[in-house]
Amino acid sequence: MSTTSCVPGEGESLRDRKARRTRESIHRAAVRLSCERGLDAATVAQIADEAGISQRTFFNYFASKEDAIIGTATSGPDEQLVRDALASTDFSAGVLETTADLIRDILSRSLGDEETERMRRVLFMRNPALVQRNADAGSALATMLIDALTPRLADEISALDLPDGTTARDVVRMIVLIALAPLRHSFVIPTAPPAHGDPADDPAPQNLHDRFDHSLTLFRTVLEGIRI
């Protein structure tokens, strides 16, 4: 399967690299301070100071500390990143799996280091509202992908025997929603804390990259093994 590799720093201008590093610094500071002090106690002023920026600069990147924890820019998902990823993606090996891979590659730019992701997972477990906010960010990315993929997959869709009244956008929406399943699976939060009572003791993989890859492998296995 051939998809783009959205490696941070690859093909970036100096300005883009500086912006990415600032965004990552804010994200790490927001997660660490909120995890250590509590979501309500951590302030934007503290986060900005930790990241070495002004509060004004903070709001150039994120609308709130919650958005900084999720990693969602104020303008939504990076439209140029999505376009660049799609430009080098080959769907000939399978639309569903390739779209899932594409989503993983796009998100790889915003996934933090292992320790940051471990703390963010703890925050999700302690603050269910963050899980919903994260889901909303995923919905925004889904909409962007639907817009971009509808013309891109026109030939594949035209070959399908679809029910009357079905539009190409309807088909692409279904493809994207199914392909997002591995992402949502990787963010599943236990309904109860571990036996020791500390979310940090949860033995599940803490590295979001690893959890997503595990979910993607499960996704492929299910696609290949189940015929309904």
Secondary structure as UniProt FT lines:
FT   TURN            8..11
FT   HELIX           14..37
FT   TURN            39..41
FT   HELIX           44..51
FT   HELIX           55..61
FT   HELIX           65..70
FT   TURN            74..75
FT   HELIX           79..87
FT   TURN            92..93
FT   HELIX           95..107
FT   TURN            108..110
FT   HELIX           114..126
FT   HELIX           128..152
FT   HELIX           154..158
FT   TURN            164..165
FT   HELIX           168..179
FT   HELIX           181..186
FT   TURN            195..196
FT   HELIX           199..201
FT   HELIX           208..225
//
